[in-house]
Amino acid sequence: MVLTSGCSFGPPGPDQAGSPPNLPRPSAAPTSGEDSDDREIAVTVLAKSLEVPWGVAFLPDGAGVVTERDTGRILKVGPESGADGLKVSELQRLDEVKASGDGGLLGIAVSPKYATDKTLYVYYSTVRDNRVGKLVIGGKLQPILTGIPRSPNQNGGALAFGPDGFLYVGTGDSTTGGTQASDPKSLGGKILRITTAGKPASGNPVKNSPVWSSGHRNVQGLAWDKTKKMYATENGQPRFGELNVIAKGRNYGWPRADGASTDKKYTNPLASWPTDQSSCGGVGVLESLVATACLLGKRIYLLNVTGNGTVLGNPQELLTDEFGRLRAMVAAPDGSFWVSTSNQEDAGEPNPEDDRIIRLVFSDGGAGRS
């Protein structure tokens, strides 16, 4: 497997059955003089035989918590090892989830105070709406935000705590004509910013409103860099998939803008690609590297972003057509990326090992930290 733009790619050596995986360590962050085109990347399959893994977050011990969209299960991946990678165990199955289309059990976030409150937050679909809820494993799921529009497609699902400690929620427009994305009274087609009780966060653009930004088609990934700059993917637009830098109160144009627009009232994307080469889900950030995993494009895009927010050089492509549809993309605490495949859904062509969780390590001149 080869990374474009001159980068080299190779898996680590095979692990011995029954032994902990010999996972490579991330390198230190590159200096400004290093050439990203010489970046070497190692891949390890951490988990196999999952069913449409959607959201990934991390517990304080480094274990991943993973949602399965269609089964409604929350899984724990690691930190213990087994013969085939990391140990996978079911933490809880949420009966409240009603999966259909691209709705189901979607995003997951770990409380910043998990060491004391043991609380997880999830984005999930019911027969009537999409919701955000919280739970302690083994306990009852408590909805904290309801009434997010539900449809067969464009249900959003991104969920993450920001550097400010508030919970950010990416929703979908859920309409054919895009009528909700710019409607300030609708929760559809927005990025929301709420408290852990589900209330509008202080400092939002409009007092007593959870809306942080609008004009979105289908937000499925959220991440921040070390400067607290916020990135989000735009999935499901007819012409272009987008990677956006999100700013307070801005409108990102759907349905008037699909990709870049000359209308100054809309914020243009940081990067965009034809939909059949993108339709990206998750986004992760390590140092100056922003990465997004794509479903229709069946690849990862890597962007080197400068301190002033511009893209340095051309985006690079990784894993193109190697693992099929890719959805989740998150930066792990150890400085690697975790990526999920999404081949067990209707549009996929599953490999016998699908679906999988994959770990990427930049082992030479790449982002990450030891």
Secondary structure, DSSP 8 states (H G I E B T S, - for coil): ---STT-EE-------TTS------------TTS-GGG-EEEEEEEE-S-S-EEEEEE-TTS-EEEEETTT-EEEEEEEEEETTEEEEEEEEE-TT---BTTBSEEEEEE-TTHHHH-EEEEEEE-SS-EEEEEEETTS--EEEEEEE---SS----EEEE-TTS-EEEE-B--SSS--STT-TT--TT-EEEE-TTS-B-TT-SSTT--EEEB--SB---EEE-TT--EEEEE---SSEEEEEEE-TT-B--TTT-SS--S-TTS---SEEEEGGG--EEEEEEETTEEEEEESSS-SEEEEEE-TTS-EEEEEEEESTTTSS-EEEEEE-TTS-EEEEE--SSTT----TT-S-EEEEEEEES-S---
